[in-house]
Amino acid sequence: SALVKEVRLTGCSKYPCLLKKGKKFTLEYDFEGGEHSSTITNSVYGIINRVSLPFIGVNGAPACQKTTPIDLRTGARAINVPSCPIFSGQAYTYSNTFPILSIYPTTDVTVQYGAVDGKGEKIACFIIPARIA
């Protein structure tokens, strides 16, 4: 129900994004709240050969503390202000740094990244073509 406005991944200037094992990456996305939601949780999967595999340590993790509101007048992001609940029409930035674990296979992967509300319904979703190396 949310509108994803922009996605940023450190070190990724072209697709597929190169995700190196043992390194950490920061993913940010700006979105506008759709329906009111009191909680949000990460929904993050790697799709390999049409099989969805959860990203260990990221999928299912609470997302409220990684999400901050954006001032609609100035465009400034709030600092250290957890944003739950999410309100319709309010702009937010989600930011998270996560590792690419050595147990991940070396392969091409489509990363499906998003968030679900307290009822398990998707509120934001996008894909990133990537290569784990």
Summary of the structure (lengths in Angstrom):
residues: 133
radius of gyration: 14.7
end to end distance: 33.5
largest distance: 44.2
contacts: 373
relative contact order: 0.32
helix: 2%
strand: 53%
